[in-house]
Amino acid sequence: MFKKILVAVDGSEHALKAARTAGELARTTGGHVDIITAFDPIPDYLGKPYWEEAAAARMGKAEEVLAKAKEAVGEAPGGVDAEMIEGDAADVILEVAETRNVDVIVMGTRGLGALHSLLVGSQSNKVISHAKCPVLLVK
């Protein structure tokens, strides 16, 4: 039933619980897990070298968040992929879910805000309201 699982993370405890839940779900259904993290674009007006420094810092943080989430998911029969995507968190989640035709979105109920509030309540509400597939919120 839930073979294509999308989990959205931001490094918060709720997000890591969501990642663990997505892994358990994948092992139960023989599914595949896509892990994503989203972040707002860096303003162009920063200019060099500040833009490059900001981009490197954001990339490092995103890689750290994805590595922890991948560890929390663990092994999945269908595999695990992880990526960072630039854009509004809820919009990114909804676009990825539709584009990849996922069976379920798993996300935490609250987030850190470190990668610009990936999983705060308003983001969760937006995803629930607009998703074309089931959404599992993890507290």
C-alpha positions in Angstrom: 0.0 0.0 0.0 2.6 2.6 1.0 5.5 1.6 -1.3 6.7 5.2 -2.1 7.2 7.1 1.2 8.3 10.7 1.4 9.7 12.0 4.7 10.4 15.7 5.2 13.0 16.6 7.8 14.7 19.7 9.3 16.8 18.2 12.1 14.2 18.6 14.8 13.4 15.8 17.2 9.9 15.6 15.6 11.5 15.2 12.2 13.8 12.5 13.4 10.9 10.6 14.9 9.1 11.0 11.5 12.2 9.6 9.8 12.2 6.6 12.1 8.5 6.1 11.5 9.1 6.2 7.7 11.8 3.6 8.0 9.5 1.3 10.0 6.7 1.8 7.5 9.1 1.0 4.6 10.3 -2.2 6.2 6.7 -3.2 6.9 5.5 -2.6 3.3 8.7 -3.3 1.4 8.8 0.3 0.4 11.2 3.0 -0.7 11.9 6.2 1.3 12.7 9.6 -0.2 14.1 12.0 2.5 14.0 15.7 1.7 14.9 18.9 3.4 14.0 22.3 2.1 15.5 25.8 2.6 14.8 29.3 1.4 16.9 30.7 -1.4 19.9 32.8 -0.4 19.3 36.5 -1.4 21.4 37.6 -4.4 22.0 41.0 -2.8 24.5 39.5 -0.4 27.1 39.4 -3.2 30.5 37.7 -3.1 32.0 36.4 -0.8 29.0 36.6 1.6 26.6 34.7 -0.7 29.2 31.9 -1.1 29.8 31.7 2.6 26.0 31.6 3.3 25.5 28.9 0.6 28.4 26.8 2.0 27.0 27.0 5.6 23.5 26.2 4.4 24.8 23.2 2.4 26.7 21.9 5.4 23.7 22.2 7.7 21.4 20.4 5.1 23.9 17.6 4.6 24.1 17.1 8.4 20.3 17.0 8.7 20.0 14.5 5.8 22.7 12.3 7.3 21.0 12.1 10.7 17.6 11.5 9.0 19.1 8.7 6.8 20.5 7.1 9.9 17.1 7.4 11.6 15.3 5.8 8.6 17.8 2.9 8.5 17.6 0.2 5.8 14.5 0.1 3.6 13.8 -2.8 1.2 13.2 -0.4 -1.7 16.1 1.8 -0.8 16.6 5.3 0.7 17.4 8.5 -1.2 18.0 11.9 0.3 18.2 15.4 -1.1 18.0 19.1 -0.3 15.7 21.3 -2.3 15.5 25.1 -2.4 12.1 26.6 -1.8 9.2 27.1 0.6 9.0 23.9 2.7 5.3 23.1 2.2 5.5 23.9 -1.5 8.6 21.7 -1.9 6.9 18.8 0.0 3.7 19.0 -2.1 5.6 19.3 -5.4 7.9 16.4 -4.7 4.9 14.3 -3.5 3.0 15.0 -6.7 5.9 14.7 -9.1 7.1 11.4 -7.6 3.6 10.1 -7.1 4.3 9.1 -3.5 1.8 7.0 -1.5 2.3 8.8 1.8 4.0 11.9 3.2 5.5 11.5 6.7 6.5 14.6 8.6 6.8 15.9 12.1 4.2 18.2 13.7 6.8 20.9 14.7 10.2 21.9 13.5 13.3 23.8 14.3 13.2 26.6 11.9 17.0 26.1 11.2 16.4 25.5 7.5 13.5 28.0 7.6 10.8 26.1 9.5 10.5 23.0 7.5 8.0 21.3 9.8 6.3 23.9 11.9 2.6 23.6 12.5 1.7 26.0 9.6 3.7 24.0 7.2 2.1 20.7 8.4 -1.3 22.3 8.0 -0.6 23.5 4.5 0.6 20.0 3.5 -2.4 18.3 5.0 -4.7 20.8 3.2 -3.2 20.4 -0.2 -1.7 16.9 -0.4 -3.3 14.5 -2.9 -2.1 11.5 -0.8 -2.3 10.5 2.9 -0.2 12.5 5.3 1.1 10.9 8.5 2.1 13.5 11.2 4.5 12.3 13.9 4.6 13.9 17.3 
